Amino acid sequence: MNRVEGKVVVMTGGALGIGQAASVLLAKEGAKVAVTDIKDNEGQQVVDQIQQAGGTAKYWHLDTSDEDRVRQVFEEVSNEYGPMNVLVNNAGISGTNKPTHEISRDEWRKLMSINVDGVFFCVKYAIPHMRNAGGGSIINLSSIYGLVGAADLPAYHASKGAVRLMTKNDALLYAKDKIRINSVHPAFIWTPLVEELAKESPEGVDAFRKQLDSRHPIGHIGEPDDVAYGILYLASDESKFVTGSELVIDGGYTAQ
């Protein structure tokens, strides 16, 4: 208990899936959580869940591809709770599933504006607040597909590879400021994003999930809490000697 007691956390994409699970867990462990997303109803429900359990949280509408809005929200969070100690860059989309030569410029840019530009904007505006706080932890959600390929979702793979290297470079730039920056690389986690891919698949949801289960040596895909506990570790002072690292949470997927 109280592993992140008193820390101010900004969670992007906090309304569903990994972001929801991590927001609830961080609040349970004592953090003040700014839940941000574009899904206002779902985001407020996460805040209500946290508050009903006795935790501290507030919701902000945030499209991470909007630089001015990122700056504004971070200032409002600081005014509400004090300088942020933790940023979790979790917001992201899967994008269109076409081969590279069929992807339009607009489809490519839409994904990159969220998955890459959004991470950049959030880190850019988090750094001054973390310097004011005397340090902090930035946790960037990449993917196993920031490490290996899979012959699908080309823009998604490219974006997650970019996040991996952005993480390492920024970790070196801001280590002197006592700001640690790490990436998390989940395999398939049963989130609304993955469930939506399952619904779009011709074989149906059950067959899609069984096929995903079979890809993981541990025998099944992951749950949001599996990743949330990794985020909690990186947010806490338990990981004070960890920066520029990749936390792979993948049921053995990339060990094959």
C-alpha positions as CSV (number, residue, x, y, z in Angstrom):
1,M,0.0,0.0,0.0
2,N,0.9,3.7,-0.5
3,R,3.6,2.9,-3.1
4,V,3.0,6.2,-4.8
5,E,1.6,8.1,-1.8
6,G,1.1,11.9,-2.6
7,K,2.4,11.7,-6.2
8,V,0.6,13.7,-8.9
9,V,0.0,11.5,-11.9
10,V,-1.2,12.5,-15.4
11,M,-2.7,9.6,-17.3
12,T,-3.5,9.9,-21.0
13,G,-6.0,7.6,-22.5
14,G,-7.2,6.9,-19.0
15,A,-10.8,6.0,-19.8
16,L,-10.5,2.4,-20.9
17,G,-8.2,-0.6,-20.9
18,I,-4.7,-0.2,-19.6
19,G,-5.2,3.5,-18.8
20,Q,-8.3,2.7,-16.7
21,A,-6.6,-0.1,-14.8
22,A,-3.5,1.9,-14.1
23,S,-5.4,5.0,-13.0
24,V,-7.4,2.9,-10.5
25,L,-4.3,1.1,-9.2
26,L,-2.2,4.3,-8.8
27,A,-5.0,6.0,-6.9
28,K,-5.4,3.0,-4.7
29,E,-1.7,3.2,-3.9
30,G,-2.0,6.9,-2.9
31,A,-1.5,9.0,-6.0
32,K,-3.6,12.0,-7.1
33,V,-4.6,11.0,-10.6
34,A,-5.5,13.3,-13.4
35,V,-7.5,11.0,-15.8
36,T,-7.4,12.4,-19.3
37,D,-9.0,11.2,-22.5
38,I,-11.4,12.2,-25.3
39,K,-14.1,9.7,-24.0
40,D,-15.6,12.0,-21.5
41,N,-18.3,9.7,-20.1
42,E,-16.0,6.7,-19.6
43,G,-13.3,9.0,-18.2
44,Q,-15.6,10.4,-15.6
45,Q,-16.7,6.9,-14.7
46,V,-13.1,6.0,-13.9
47,V,-12.9,9.1,-11.7
48,D,-16.1,8.2,-9.9
49,Q,-14.8,4.7,-9.3
50,I,-11.6,6.1,-7.8
51,Q,-13.5,8.6,-5.6
52,Q,-16.0,6.0,-4.4
53,A,-13.0,3.8,-3.2
54,G,-11.6,6.8,-1.3
55,G,-9.0,7.9,-3.8
56,T,-8.2,11.3,-5.3
57,A,-8.9,11.9,-9.0
58,K,-10.3,14.4,-11.5
59,Y,-11.1,14.2,-15.2
60,W,-9.8,16.4,-18.0
61,H,-10.8,16.2,-21.7
62,L,-7.5,15.9,-23.6
63,D,-6.7,15.2,-27.2
64,T,-3.0,14.6,-27.0
65,S,-2.5,15.7,-30.6
66,D,-3.5,19.2,-29.7
67,E,-0.4,20.9,-28.4
68,D,-2.1,23.9,-26.9
69,R,-4.6,21.7,-25.0
70,V,-1.8,19.6,-23.6
71,R,-0.1,22.7,-22.2
72,Q,-3.4,24.0,-20.8
73,V,-4.4,20.7,-19.1
74,F,-0.9,20.3,-17.5
75,E,-1.1,23.8,-16.1
76,E,-4.6,23.1,-14.7
77,V,-3.5,19.8,-13.1
78,S,-0.5,21.6,-11.5
79,N,-2.9,24.3,-10.1
80,E,-5.2,21.6,-8.8
81,Y,-2.7,19.2,-7.3
82,G,0.8,20.7,-7.5
83,P,3.6,19.9,-10.0
84,M,3.3,16.5,-11.6
85,N,5.5,13.7,-10.5
86,V,4.4,11.0,-13.0
87,L,3.3,11.1,-16.6
88,V,1.9,8.0,-18.3
89,N,1.7,8.4,-22.0
90,N,-0.9,5.7,-22.7
91,A,-3.2,7.3,-25.3
92,G,-2.9,5.7,-28.7
93,I,-4.8,4.2,-31.6
94,S,-4.2,1.1,-33.8
95,G,-4.9,2.8,-37.1
96,T,-5.8,1.2,-40.4
97,N,-4.7,-2.3,-41.1
98,K,-3.5,-2.2,-44.7
99,P,-0.2,-3.0,-46.3
100,T,2.2,0.0,-46.5
101,H,1.6,0.7,-50.2
102,E,-2.2,1.1,-49.6
103,I,-2.0,3.5,-46.6
104,S,-3.0,7.1,-47.4
105,R,-1.0,10.1,-46.2
106,D,-4.0,11.1,-44.1
107,E,-4.3,7.7,-42.5
108,W,-0.6,7.7,-41.7
109,R,-0.6,11.2,-40.3
110,K,-3.7,10.7,-38.1
111,L,-2.1,7.8,-36.3
112,M,1.3,9.6,-36.0
113,S,-0.4,12.7,-34.6
114,I,-1.7,10.7,-31.6
115,N,0.9,7.9,-31.1
116,V,4.0,10.0,-31.7
117,D,3.2,13.7,-31.7
118,G,1.0,13.2,-28.6
119,V,3.9,11.6,-26.7
120,F,6.2,14.4,-27.8
121,F,3.8,17.2,-26.7
122,C,3.1,15.5,-23.3
123,V,6.8,15.0,-22.6
124,K,7.6,18.6,-23.7
125,Y,5.1,20.2,-21.3
126,A,5.7,17.7,-18.5
127,I,9.4,18.4,-18.1
128,P,9.1,22.0,-16.6
129,H,6.5,20.7,-14.1
130,M,8.7,17.8,-13.1
131,R,11.7,20.1,-12.8
132,N,9.6,22.2,-10.4
133,A,8.8,19.0,-8.5
134,G,12.5,18.1,-8.2
135,G,12.2,15.1,-10.5
136,G,9.7,12.6,-11.8
137,S,8.9,9.5,-13.9
138,I,7.7,9.4,-17.4
139,I,6.2,6.1,-18.6
140,N,5.7,5.7,-22.3
141,L,3.5,2.9,-23.6
142,S,5.1,1.3,-26.6
143,S,4.4,-2.3,-27.5
144,I,6.0,-5.6,-28.4
145,Y,5.5,-4.1,-31.9
146,G,8.0,-1.4,-31.0
147,L,10.5,-4.4,-30.7
148,V,9.5,-6.9,-33.4
149,G,7.4,-6.9,-36.6
150,A,4.3,-8.8,-37.5
151,A,3.4,-7.9,-41.1
152,D,0.4,-5.9,-40.2
153,L,-0.6,-2.4,-39.0
154,P,2.5,-0.7,-40.5
155,A,1.9,2.8,-39.1
156,Y,1.2,1.4,-35.6
157,H,4.5,-0.5,-35.6
158,A,6.4,2.5,-36.9
159,S,4.9,4.7,-34.1
160,K,5.7,2.3,-31.3
161,G,9.3,2.0,-32.6
162,A,9.5,5.7,-32.5
163,V,8.2,5.8,-28.9
164,R,10.9,3.3,-27.9
165,L,13.7,5.5,-29.2
166,M,12.2,8.7,-28.0
167,T,12.2,7.2,-24.6
168,K,15.8,6.3,-24.6
169,N,16.9,9.7,-25.9
170,D,14.9,11.7,-23.5
171,A,16.1,9.5,-20.6
172,L,19.6,10.6,-21.4
173,L,18.6,14.3,-21.8
174,Y,16.8,14.6,-18.5
175,A,18.6,12.2,-16.2
176,K,20.5,15.2,-14.8
177,D,17.1,16.6,-13.7
178,K,16.2,13.4,-11.8
179,I,13.5,12.6,-14.4
180,R,13.4,9.0,-15.3
181,I,11.9,7.9,-18.6
182,N,11.1,4.3,-19.5
183,S,9.0,2.5,-22.0
184,V,6.5,-0.4,-21.4
185,H,6.0,-3.0,-24.1
186,P,2.9,-5.1,-23.6
187,A,1.9,-8.0,-25.9
188,F,-1.7,-8.5,-26.6
189,I,-3.9,-7.3,-23.7
190,W,-7.6,-7.8,-23.8
191,T,-8.6,-4.1,-24.0
192,P,-11.4,-2.4,-26.0
193,L,-8.8,-1.6,-28.7
194,V,-7.9,-5.3,-29.2
195,E,-11.6,-6.3,-28.8
196,E,-12.5,-4.0,-31.6
197,L,-9.9,-5.6,-33.8
198,A,-11.4,-9.0,-32.9
199,K,-14.9,-7.8,-33.9
200,E,-13.5,-6.7,-37.3
201,S,-11.9,-10.0,-38.0
202,P,-13.6,-12.4,-40.4
203,E,-13.2,-15.4,-38.0
204,G,-15.2,-13.8,-35.2
205,V,-14.2,-12.7,-31.6
206,D,-13.8,-16.2,-30.0
207,A,-11.6,-17.6,-32.7
208,F,-9.6,-14.3,-32.8
209,R,-9.0,-14.5,-29.1
210,K,-8.0,-18.2,-29.2
211,Q,-5.5,-17.4,-32.0
212,L,-4.0,-14.6,-29.9
213,D,-3.8,-16.9,-26.9
214,S,-1.8,-19.3,-28.9
215,R,0.8,-16.7,-29.8
216,H,1.9,-16.4,-26.2
217,P,4.0,-19.1,-24.6
218,I,2.3,-18.6,-21.3
219,G,-0.9,-19.7,-23.0
220,H,-3.2,-16.7,-23.0
221,I,-3.2,-13.0,-23.7
222,G,-2.8,-10.5,-20.9
223,E,-5.2,-8.4,-18.8
224,P,-5.0,-4.6,-18.2
225,D,-3.9,-5.1,-14.6
226,D,-0.8,-7.1,-15.8
227,V,0.4,-3.9,-17.3
228,A,-0.9,-1.6,-14.6
229,Y,1.4,-3.2,-12.0
230,G,4.4,-2.6,-14.3
231,I,3.3,1.1,-14.6
232,L,3.0,1.3,-10.8
233,Y,6.5,0.0,-10.3
234,L,8.0,2.6,-12.8
235,A,5.9,5.3,-11.1
236,S,7.1,4.5,-7.7
237,D,10.5,5.2,-6.0
238,E,11.1,1.4,-6.1
239,S,12.4,2.0,-9.7
240,K,14.7,5.0,-8.8
241,F,17.7,3.4,-10.6
242,V,15.7,2.5,-13.7
243,T,15.7,4.9,-16.7
244,G,16.0,4.4,-20.5
245,S,14.8,0.9,-20.0
246,E,12.2,-1.3,-21.7
247,L,9.7,-3.2,-19.5
248,V,8.4,-6.0,-21.6
249,I,5.1,-7.5,-20.3
250,D,4.4,-10.1,-23.0
251,G,3.8,-13.6,-21.7
252,G,6.9,-14.7,-23.5
253,Y,5.9,-13.4,-26.9
254,T,9.3,-11.8,-27.8
255,A,11.3,-14.7,-26.3
256,Q,10.4,-16.9,-29.2
